[in-house]
Amino acid sequence: MIEVLLQQLNDSDIKWIGSNSRIQRINSGDILIHEQRKVECLYIVLEGTFSASIKQNANSALAGVFATLENDDELEEEIARFSTGEVLGEFSLLHFSPSATTVRAIENSVVLSISSHDLLVKLHEDTAFASRFYQAIAILVLERFERLVKKFTNRRHIKIPALQNGPMLFGELSDSDVDWIIENSYLETVSPGTVLIRAGRAVENIYLLIQGSVSVCFKEENPTSSLTHVFSLLEDSDEVELPEYEIATSSVSEIIGETTLIDKRLPNYTFTTLEFSKVLVIKKQQLFVQLQQNSAIGARFYRLISILISARLESLINRLGYGKSSYSVGQKLSQNVQYDDEMDSALMSNLFLGGARFDWMLKRLEVLS
């Protein structure tokens, strides 16, 4: 993963990180990040290996069943391992919820520790740095998300909950960003069963779901080359098609296909409408050029993409933990639930600002009266 940082960041970026961080040695068995606690630093693994694990929720009946089966009252499961080049604690920059996992060194390790506060100030002041940095974070989080999807979703029949407060993501954008989106897109009504993006095929458009719902299916990468696979389909070959399985349902205000802006590989996901839906269609290449030419809008969009992928990752982890009661980005608030963590005032501000901006965009599009 060190290649991602080296590819996305330039020499001055790396020099700044080196000048504003400190080396921290972690002994084998020591905890670097505690589950359900806020994190004040971003860590880059320089040497060694870390394990991420989740504990059962004591109030979850399902967790109790698993604990009984495992004869373990303190059921804890390892869900991932991180080695050199991995970034840990990135959620301290993206949203305000505490860590969904416990991260522990499984051998003597060395990390580069950067104050989240200092880094956020730098990201705010230097949009060019922010654009490159958030793009790197988005790539790293996407890799992490897909590893967990492959490992757990099909085997455990897990579906990732849709983002219920998706409009809050628009709090990350500016009014001029929304203006650009409206001016460089068109509204389209699509029938149920319409495939917006197909796994293994090139993506031409990015979609913003305005009304309706969309099924998200994951497909393992085909071991044969993509070109060979396409020609085999055209020739009605007997090649076995790898199965797809549904992992999530996208809801109103979610962005569809955004990962193709940071990942040059063909997508592993098929997005299919479940009902008559309205989508805002944006040409992928046009948006990509805009993000490269304008570092300010690039910083905001890549941060938005990072938050969106991170929210999906956290939702998946929470499902693996048999149900947590802490608030996650995009989760619908409930008056009947007491959350383990208290929401930050900045998160509340983004929630209301994003919702207002999304409604304003719908009125501009004449979707709302």
Residue pairs with C-beta under 8 A, 6 or more apart in sequence:
1 83
1 84
1 85
1 86
1 87
1 140
1 143
2 84
2 85
3 85
4 85
4 136
4 139
4 140
4 143
5 14
5 44
5 85
5 87
5 136
6 14
7 136
8 132
8 133
8 135
8 136
8 139
9 17
9 132
9 133
9 136
10 132
12 129
13 129
13 132
13 133
16 122
16 129
17 44
17 112
17 114
18 112
20 114
20 115
20 118
20 119
20 122
21 44
21 112
21 113
21 114
22 112
22 113
23 46
23 110
23 111
23 112
23 113
24 43
24 110
24 111
24 112
24 113
25 108
25 109
25 110
26 32
26 48
26 50
26 105
26 108
26 109
26 110
26 111
27 105
27 108
28 105
28 106
28 107
28 108
28 109
29 104
29 105
29 106
30 104
30 105
31 102
31 103
31 104
32 43
32 50
32 88
32 103
32 104
32 105
32 111
33 39
33 43
33 88
33 89
33 99
33 101
33 102
33 103
34 99
34 102
35 53
35 54
35 55
35 98
35 99
35 100
35 101
35 102
36 98
36 99
36 100
36 324
36 326
36 340
36 341
37 98
37 99
38 92
38 96
38 98
38 99
38 341
39 89
39 91
39 92
39 98
39 99
39 116
40 92
40 115
40 116
40 117
41 89
41 92
41 113
41 114
41 115
41 116
42 87
42 88
42 89
42 90
42 92
42 93
42 113
42 114
42 116
42 119
43 87
43 88
43 89
43 111
43 112
43 113
43 114
44 85
44 86
44 87
44 88
44 111
44 112
44 114
45 82
45 83
45 84
45 85
45 86
45 87
45 88
45 109
45 110
45 111
46 84
46 110
46 111
46 112
47 84
47 109
47 110
48 83
48 84
48 105
48 107
48 108
48 109
48 110
49 81
49 82
49 83
49 105
49 106
49 107
49 109
50 81
50 82
50 83
50 86
50 88
50 103
50 104
50 105
50 106
50 109
51 78
51 80
51 81
51 82
51 103
51 104
51 105
51 106
52 78
52 79
52 80
52 81
52 82
52 101
52 102
52 103
53 76
53 77
53 78
53 79
53 101
53 102
53 104
54 76
54 77
54 79
54 100
54 101
54 102
54 317
54 320
54 321
55 74
55 75
55 76
55 102
55 321
56 63
56 64
56 66
56 67
56 74
56 75
56 76
56 321
56 322
57 63
57 321
57 322
57 323
57 324
57 325
59 323
59 325
60 322
60 323
62 322
62 323
63 75
63 321
63 322
63 323
66 75
66 322
67 73
67 75
76 102
77 320
79 101
79 148
79 151
79 152
79 317
79 320
80 101
80 144
80 147
80 148
81 106
82 88
82 103
86 140
87 136
87 137
87 140
88 103
88 111
89 99
89 116
90 137
90 140
90 141
90 306
90 310
91 97
91 99
91 100
91 310
91 314
92 116
93 116
93 119
93 120
93 123
93 137
94 137
94 303
94 306
94 307
94 310
94 329
95 307
95 310
95 311
95 329
95 347
96 343
96 344
96 346
96 347
97 314
97 326
97 327
97 328
97 329
97 341
98 326
98 340
98 341
100 314
100 317
100 318
100 321
100 324
100 326
100 328
101 317
122 129
122 130
123 129
123 130
123 133
123 134
123 299
124 130
127 295
127 296
127 298
127 299
128 295
128 299
130 295
130 299
130 302
130 303
131 291
131 295
131 298
131 299
131 302
134 299
134 302
134 303
134 305
134 306
135 262
135 298
135 302
137 302
137 306
138 259
138 262
138 302
138 305
138 306
138 309
139 262
139 263
141 306
141 309
141 310
141 313
142 259
142 262
142 263
142 309
144 313
145 309
145 312
145 313
145 316
146 268
148 313
148 316
148 317
148 320
149 218
149 247
149 316
150 218
150 220
152 158
152 316
152 320
153 159
153 160
153 218
153 245
153 247
153 316
154 218
154 245
156 320
158 247
158 316
158 319
158 320
159 246
159 247
159 248
159 249
159 319
160 216
160 247
160 248
160 312
160 315
160 316
160 319
161 248
161 315
161 319
161 331
162 213
162 248
162 249
162 250
162 251
162 254
163 169
163 251
163 253
163 254
163 308
163 311
163 312
163 315
163 329
163 330
163 331
164 251
164 330
164 331
164 332
165 329
165 330
165 331
165 332
165 333
165 351
165 355
166 251
166 252
166 253
166 254
166 330
167 252
167 253
167 354
167 355
167 357
167 358
167 359
168 329
168 330
168 350
168 351
168 353
168 354
168 355
169 253
169 255
169 304
169 307
169 308
169 329
169 330
169 354
170 178
170 253
170 353
170 354
170 355
170 357
170 358
170 361
171 349
171 350
171 351
171 352
171 353
171 354
171 357
172 300
172 303
172 304
172 307
172 350
172 354
173 300
173 301
173 304
173 357
174 297
174 300
175 357
176 297
177 297
177 300
177 301
178 357
178 360
178 361
178 364
180 290
180 297
181 208
181 280
181 282
181 361
182 361
182 364
182 365
184 282
184 283
184 286
184 287
184 290
185 208
185 280
185 281
185 282
186 280
186 281
187 210
187 278
187 279
187 280
187 281
187 365
187 367
188 278
188 279
188 280
188 281
189 276
189 277
189 278
190 196
190 212
190 273
190 276
190 277
190 278
190 279
191 273
191 276
192 273
192 274
192 275
192 276
192 277
193 272
193 273
194 272
194 273
194 277
195 270
195 271
195 272
196 205
196 207
196 214
196 256
196 257
196 271
196 272
196 273
196 279
197 203
197 207
197 256
197 257
197 267
197 269
197 270
197 271
198 267
198 270
199 217
199 218
199 219
199 244
199 266
199 267
199 268
199 269
199 270
200 219
200 222
200 226
200 229
200 230
200 266
200 267
200 268
201 266
201 267
202 266
203 257
203 260
203 267
203 284
204 283
204 284
204 285
205 257
205 281
205 282
205 283
205 284
206 255
206 256
206 257
206 258
206 260
206 261
206 281
206 282
206 283
206 284
206 287
207 255
207 256
207 257
207 271
207 279
207 280
207 281
207 282
208 253
208 254
208 255
208 256
208 279
208 280
208 282
209 250
209 251
209 252
209 253
209 254
209 255
209 256
209 277
209 278
209 279
210 252
210 253
210 277
210 278
210 279
210 280
210 362
210 365
210 367
211 252
211 277
211 278
211 367
212 252
212 273
212 274
212 275
212 276
212 277
212 278
212 279
213 249
213 250
213 251
213 252
213 273
213 274
213 275
213 277
214 249
214 250
214 254
214 256
214 271
214 272
214 273
214 274
214 277
215 246
215 249
215 250
215 271
215 272
215 273
215 274
216 246
216 247
216 248
216 249
216 250
216 269
216 270
216 271
217 244
217 245
217 246
217 247
217 269
217 270
217 271
217 272
218 244
218 245
218 246
218 247
218 268
218 269
219 242
219 243
219 244
219 268
219 269
219 270
220 242
220 268
221 268
222 229
222 242
224 232
224 239
226 266
229 239
232 239
233 239
244 270
248 312
249 274
250 256
250 271
253 358
254 308
255 304
255 305
255 308
256 271
256 279
257 267
257 271
257 284
258 305
258 308
259 267
259 269
259 305
259 309
260 267
260 284
261 284
261 287
261 288
261 291
261 301
261 305
262 302
262 305
278 367
280 365
287 301
290 297
290 298
291 297
291 298
291 301
291 302
292 298
307 329
308 330
310 329
311 328
311 329
311 330
314 328
314 329
315 328
315 330
315 331
318 324
318 326
318 328
324 340
325 337
325 338
325 339
325 340
326 339
326 340
326 341
327 333
327 339
327 341
327 343
327 347
329 347
359 368
362 368
363 369
